[in-house]
Amino acid sequence: MNVPLADLVIDPLSAVLIIPAGAAAVLALMPGYWVAARVNVLASLATWLAALSLLIDRPAIGGYLFVDDLNIVFVVLSTFVGFTTSAFSASYIGHELEIGRLTPAHLRFYHAMYQILMFAMNLGLLANNIGLMWVAIELATLTTVLMVGIYRTHAALEAAWKYFILGSVGIALALFGTILVYMAARPVIGEGHDAMVWTALIERAHSFSPELLNVAFVFLMLGYGTKVGLAPLHAWLPDAHSEGPTPISAVLSGLLLNVALYALLRFKMLLAANPSALAPGPLMVTMGLLSLIFAGFMLYRRRDIKRMFAYSSIEHMGLITFAFGIGGPLANFAGLLHMTMHSLTKSAIFFAVGHIAQAKGTQKIAEIRGLTVSHPVLGWGLVLGVVAIAGLPPLGIFMSEFLIVSSTFAREPLLAIPLVFGLLVAFGALMLRLSEVAFGEATGSSAPVEASYVPLFAHLALVLVAGIYLPGPLVAWFQGVARLLG
């Protein structure tokens, strides 16, 4: 029987999910490192290309999956960083195999889990069912828990266990909030699947019980806020970053935190569509500011370089949450831009830090000195990354932070005072630590390390270009999403 070729070609929406799921099954059985690492990169590249094609060929809305202006931003960003991280991972994990920290069995597990993580995050972003979105984020959580503990040391297992416990509490709170949203929708939409479909919920949200929506958002904010890493729900994040493989630190900071933030934004839109419900903005502003200021001070006390940048992620996720809590076209645009710039910059920083820790044989800041002398390419790459994440011009984060501060002055001038204070505190800490590790007399090992520089400098180049010039289509795209967020 002849089957038309068109029937054998999967659509881009399915490809974004099928490619990582299929790659995970193949990689779980693939023993060799050289081939497996390249299959991991190729699968991630194919997933990113499929995500890009969604910009052109957007499928019709389904009962379980859909694509709109909001989630396509997250999907394209996630698949791109997933691809570049897989390229960094190839050299990083190869070194871990050479020194005996990982075994071939660990590598099969690592590569398979990496693709399962990509699948879970894409599913969470594309789900048109709030229950399916919750399941996907839970799968992503469990996957990263297993990857954080892959070294099987006491500290790694303790970090994975803490992540599992706190993540489970957070995801349980999010589940309860999801159930309350279903209960609010059931009298209006009816029982069953229809009362959990996002596109149906947003159309009828004005008729839902505002009391149930208010309580639901509190649980959702606490539950998904745990996954975002907002203070005081952040305790799992520094340990997970410091003890797990560095590629997973890059994925956690650059991608997984964004997926949880995306879930919060969806439910924020739901409350905004109900005129009788409480405004979700004040709660987001409060937790965002608390995270920003708290993390800024904690940066001064860190002795582990990966743990320090974990607190930097808490700071920036707090700033992004604050921007979306302020709301309005400018603040929403700035929040989207800052989220994008943070994902690119922080993953680049972890690319540099991962190879630096391998070269020096330590993650302790006190034992890392003179990087620009001993390892100039990695050292200057780290300098550029820290300068970018600190918000100095002309890099992209300066532009997004400037827009966030400007919109805050315009809408809530008093809130601009603690906002700028928190940014200055974090800036001082980052510059202090940078001067310690990057300059001065080199200490520790000066042995060369086989590093993948392309992902590092590709990210930094994008952040630099974004700080100088944003293409018109990109600006129009983000402005459309900003209006959609309300």
LOMIMI-853095 format. One record per residue (C-alpha): residue in one letter; y, z, x. Coordinates in steps of 0.02 Angstrom, whole numbers, padded with zeros to 5 digits, always signed. Layout:
N
AYZX/...
# end
This chain:
486
M+00000+00000+00000/N+00171-00048+00068/V+00302+00088+00062/P+00485+00032+00067/L+00571+00084+00228/A+00713+00163+00129/D+00590+00284+00051/L+00537+00345+00224/V+00714+00385+00281/I+00767+00562+00238/D+00943+00594+00180/P+01064+00687+00296/L+01062+00847+00191/S+00873+00859+00204/A+00878+00811+00387/V+00990+00959+00431/L+00850+01072+00370/I+00693+00972+00406/I+00732+00934+00589/P+00746+01116+00648/A+00600+01172+00538/G+00488+01034+00606/A+00547+01063+00784/A+00504+01248+00768/A+00324+01205+00720/V+00308+01084+00867/L+00387+01202+00993/A+00275+01346+00941/L+00126+01244+01005/M+00208+01165+01157/P+00155+01253+01318/G+00260+01168+01453/Y+00437+01229+01488/W+00512+01065+01551/V+00463+00965+01397/A+00492+01107+01272/A+00670+01139+01334/R+00713+00956+01312/V+00632+00946+01141/N+00738+01096+01092/V+00896+01005+01151/L+00848+00841+01065/A+00809+00928+00901/S+00976+01019+00906/L+01066+00856+00945/A+00980+00768+00800/T+01028+00910+00683/W+01210+00897+00736/L+01212+00709+00710/A+01137+00733+00537/A+01273+00861+00498/L+01407+00739+00556/S+01337+00606+00440/L+01369+00724+00294/L+01555+00691+00322/I+01524+00510+00272/D+01373+00517+00158/R+01395+00670+00048/P+01247+00692-00071/A+01258+00740-00254/I+01260+00925-00298/G+01086+00995-00329/G+01020+01155-00404/Y+00975+01229-00235/L+01078+01134-00105/F+01252+01061-00103/V+01391+01005+00014/D+01575+01034-00016/D+01734+01040+00087/L+01706+01223+00135/N+01527+01228+00195/I+01537+01062+00288/V+01661+01144+00409/F+01536+01282+00447/V+01386+01165+00457/V+01466+01043+00580/L+01531+01186+00689/S+01364+01279+00686/T+01258+01128+00729/F+01376+01077+00870/V+01374+01249+00951/G+01187+01257+00920/F+01167+01095+01017/T+01276+01145+01165/T+01193+01317+01172/S+01022+01235+01178/A+01081+01133+01329/F+01144+01293+01414/S+00982+01379+01365/A+00877+01251+01458/S+00941+01303+01629/Y+00965+01487+01585/I+00790+01514+01518/G+00716+01413+01662/H+00790+01539+01783/E+00720+01684+01681/L+00548+01603+01694/E+00565+01582+01883/I+00607+01765+01914/G+00470+01826+01797/R+00576+01904+01659/L+00494+01786+01534/T+00319+01712+01526/P+00264+01542+01459/A+00207+01628+01299/H+00380+01705+01281/L+00457+01532+01303/R+00356+01455+01162/F+00410+01599+01052/Y+00591+01585+01107/H+00608+01398+01075/A+00521+01407+00906/M+00629+01553+00852/Y+00786+01462+00909/Q+00750+01317+00791/I+00702+01435+00649/L+00870+01520+00674/M+00959+01351+00663/F+00861+01312+00504/A+00902+01481+00425/M+01088+01470+00462/N+01100+01292+00396/L+01005+01341+00239/G+01122+01488+00209/L+01274+01374+00226/L+01206+01236+00114/A+01126+01343-00021/N+01192+01318-00198/N+01099+01474-00254/I+01167+01646-00209/G+00990+01716-00200/L+00933+01578-00083/M+01087+01609+00025/W+01040+01792+00039/V+00860+01748+00087/A+00922+01626+00221/I+01039+01755+00300/E+00899+01883+00298/L+00785+01758+00386/A+00919+01727+00517/T+00936+01915+00542/L+00750+01943+00566/T+00740+01795+00686/T+00879+01861+00796/V+00803+02036+00793/L+00645+01964+00870/M+00743+01866+00999/V+00850+02014+01051/G+00692+02110+01097/I+00608+01967+01188/Y+00622+02048+01361/R+00515+02193+01298/T+00610+02322+01400/H+00648+02493+01328/A+00833+02452+01309/A+00797+02282+01230/L+00674+02354+01103/E+00795+02494+01062/A+00935+02367+01033/A+00821+02260+00924/W+00767+02412+00824/K+00948+02467+00796/Y+00993+02290+00744/F+00845+02287+00623/I+00889+02454+00543/L+01076+02424+00524/G+01051+02242+00477/S+00924+02292+00344/V+01045+02419+00270/G+01182+02289+00266/I+01074+02153+00191/A+01008+02277+00060/L+01187+02315+00007/A+01221+02128-00001/L+01066+02106-00110/F+01128+02238-00231/G+01297+02152-00240/T+01210+01985-00272/I+01111+02064-00414/L+01272+02131-00491/V+01347+01957-00486/Y+01193+01892-00576/M+01212+02029-00707/A+01394+01980-00732/A+01345+01797-00753/R+01193+01821-00865/P+01285+01856-01030/V+01391+01700-01003/I+01272+01575-00923/G+01104+01642-00978/E+00953+01710-00886/G+00860+01626-00746/H+00907+01507-00607/D+01068+01444-00687/A+01150+01615-00673/M+01130+01607-00483/V+01192+01430-00452/W+01357+01438-00358/T+01436+01284-00438/A+01397+01354-00612/L+01461+01527-00565/I+01630+01467-00503/E+01658+01362-00660/R+01625+01508-00778/A+01686+01653-00671/H+01841+01679-00779/S+01725+01740-00919/F+01625+01865-00815/S+01642+02053-00830/P+01781+02099-00706/E+01711+02276-00687/L+01543+02210-00627/L+01626+02086-00510/N+01735+02223-00434/V+01586+02335-00396/A+01485+02187-00334/F+01617+02135-00209/V+01624+02310-00134/F+01437+02303-00099/L+01448+02124-00038/M+01593+02168+00077/L+01496+02313+00152/G+01333+02216+00161/Y+01391+02051+00232/G+01528+02143+00327/T+01389+02225+00427/K+01329+02052+00477/V+01508+01998+00518/G+01521+02146+00636/L+01669+02230+00553/A+01707+02410+00600/P+01639+02537+00559/L+01483+02432+00522/H+01474+02355+00695/A+01360+02473+00792/W+01216+02348+00810/L+01320+02208+00886/P+01362+02273+01063/D+01181+02324+01097/A+01111+02159+01032/H+01230+02061+01144/S+01200+02162+01301/E+01010+02171+01294/G+00959+02002+01222/P+00955+01833+01310/T+01130+01765+01338/P+01102+01607+01233/I+01070+01721+01085/S+01232+01814+01122/A+01321+01646+01112/V+01236+01605+00947/L+01270+01778+00875/S+01456+01775+00916/G+01485+01591+00888/L+01377+01558+00735/L+01286+01698+00645/L+01442+01803+00618/N+01522+01648+00539/V+01377+01626+00418/A+01400+01802+00351/L+01588+01772+00340/Y+01554+01613+00241/A+01455+01715+00113/L+01602+01835+00095/L+01722+01691+00068/R+01612+01620-00069/F+01616+01783-00165/K+01802+01804-00131/M+01829+01637-00219/L+01725+01701-00365/L+01836+01853-00388/A+01993+01748-00369/A+01933+01639-00514/N+01929+01791-00630/P+02107+01842-00676/S+02053+02018-00729/A+01958+02061-00571/L+02037+02156-00428/A+02108+02054-00285/P+01982+02056-00140/G+02120+02029-00011/P+02172+02212+00019/L+01994+02266+00062/M+01973+02120+00182/V+02143+02155+00261/T+02102+02339+00285/M+01931+02311+00365/G+02000+02167+00469/L+02143+02270+00540/L+02029+02418+00573/S+01909+02307+00669/L+02047+02224+00768/I+02130+02386+00827/F+01968+02482+00854/A+01889+02343+00958/G+02049+02321+01058/F+02042+02501+01118/M+01854+02495+01147/L+01876+02348+01267/Y+01952+02468+01395/R+01797+02577+01401/R+01662+02445+01426/R+01561+02445+01587/D+01442+02302+01540/I+01519+02128+01540/K+01416+02063+01393/R+01451+02221+01292/M+01637+02198+01326/F+01637+02023+01253/A+01537+02087+01106/Y+01684+02200+01064/S+01797+02050+01086/S+01695+01965+00949/I+01722+02115+00836/E+01908+02101+00870/H+01918+01917+00827/M+01806+01928+00674/G+01923+02065+00614/L+02072+01951+00642/I+01988+01808+00547/T+01942+01924+00403/F+02121+01987+00401/A+02188+01808+00390/F+02076+01764+00243/G+02123+01930+00161/I+02309+01888+00174/G+02270+01721+00092/G+02384+01579+00050/P+02381+01402+00122/L+02447+01447+00295/A+02342+01603+00324/N+02183+01517+00262/F+02218+01367+00374/A+02247+01484+00521/G+02088+01581+00482/L+01983+01422+00482/L+02064+01362+00643/H+02040+01531+00727/M+01858+01539+00673/T+01829+01368+00751/M+01921+01409+00911/H+01834+01578+00927/S+01661+01500+00908/L+01696+01372+01042/T+01782+01493+01162/K+01666+01641+01146/S+01509+01537+01166/A+01588+01459+01322/I+01623+01633+01390/F+01442+01683+01364/F+01385+01523+01450/A+01484+01577+01603/V+01435+01761+01591/G+01250+01718+01575/H+01247+01622+01738/I+01360+01750+01823/A+01239+01890+01778/Q+01096+01787+01848/A+01190+01750+02009/K+01244+01930+02037/G+01085+02010+01969/T+01185+02129+01860/Q+01292+02142+01705/K+01391+02293+01767/I+01575+02253+01784/A+01594+02370+01933/E+01469+02265+02032/I+01548+02097+01992/R+01699+02056+02099/G+01783+01902+02172/L+01695+01774+02064/T+01823+01639+02103/V+01775+01660+02286/S+01586+01681+02277/H+01553+01562+02131/P+01715+01464+02106/V+01660+01348+01964/L+01587+01489+01860/G+01730+01605+01909/W+01867+01486+01857/G+01769+01440+01701/L+01768+01625+01653/V+01954+01637+01693/L+01993+01492+01576/G+01882+01565+01440/V+01963+01738+01448/V+02138+01664+01454/A+02093+01564+01298/I+02014+01710+01204/A+02163+01821+01248/G+02276+01700+01155/L+02382+01627+01294/P+02463+01455+01273/P+02430+01311+01272/L+02252+01344+01214/G+02194+01334+01034/I+02179+01520+00998/F+02364+01542+01038/M+02405+01419+00899/S+02291+01502+00771/E+02352+01678+00814/F+02532+01619+00805/L+02500+01548+00630/I+02414+01709+00574/V+02559+01816+00635/S+02686+01697+00557/S+02601+01698+00387/T+02589+01888+00393/F+02775+01903+00429/A+02810+01788+00283/R+02698+01875+00156/E+02676+02056+00213/P+02802+02096+00352/L+02746+02277+00374/L+02567+02224+00410/A+02629+02118+00553/I+02668+02276+00654/P+02488+02342+00669/L+02425+02163+00683/V+02531+02123+00836/F+02496+02296+00908/G+02308+02265+00898/L+02325+02094+00978/L+02427+02165+01123/V+02303+02307+01152/A+02159+02183+01164/F+02261+02066+01274/G+02296+02205+01399/A+02112+02254+01408/L+02052+02076+01436/M+02180+02041+01572/L+02136+02204+01660/R+01949+02164+01662/L+01980+01984+01712/S+02080+02035+01865/E+01937+02151+01916/V+01793+02028+01906/A+01874+01862+01950/F+01989+01899+02097/G+01991+02000+02255/E+01854+02020+02386/A+01685+01955+02329/T+01545+02084+02313/G+01361+02068+02274/S+01256+01912+02292/S+01339+01747+02337/A+01180+01645+02313/P+01204+01483+02215/V+01138+01474+02038/E+01078+01320+01946/A+01203+01318+01804/S+01238+01196+01662/Y+01424+01169+01674/V+01441+01032+01544/P+01426+01144+01387/L+01547+01271+01464/F+01686+01150+01507/A+01658+01040+01353/H+01699+01190+01243/L+01849+01238+01347/A+01913+01059+01345/L+01904+01055+01155/V+01999+01220+01144/L+02133+01154+01263/V+02154+00991+01166/A+02165+01088+01002/G+02305+01194+01073/I+02405+01039+01120/Y+02365+00917+00980/L+02269+00928+00816/P+02220+00758+00743/G+02295+00720+00573/P+02126+00701+00484/L+02070+00870+00549/V+02231+00953+00489/A+02215+00872+00318/W+02032+00927+00308/F+02073+01108+00349/Q+02223+01106+00230/G+02108+01050+00089/V+01987+01190+00126/A+02130+01315+00136/R+02186+01265-00039/L+02007+01279-00101/L+02000+01460-00037/G+02153+01505-00140/
# end
